[in-house]
């Protein structure tokens, strides 16, 4: 009985730790490794005019980022970036599209 209570307590603690994951732009980051892609996006120039909607880390230095990005005319673009995690911090909002480096 003690072992099952301790095991249940440990499981509950681990489960609550994963649910209480970090947040980025108000979005819960519950996937393992997601924080690094989201953190890199938050350091990018695009983060000033784009709202991160999803960040996934697929390992091997590969990220998938989706965002809502403001265009020059005030409308919103919904770009998708798939590529190297090392380039995420270099993303720029180019009239509603995400581009590495500059427009």
Buried (B, 14 or more C-beta within 10 A) or exposed (E): EEEEEEEEEEEEEEEEEEEEBEEBBEBEBEBEBBBBBBBBBBEBBBBEBBBBBBBBBEEEEEBBBBBBBBBEEEEEBEBEBEBEBEBBBBBBBBEBBBBBEEE
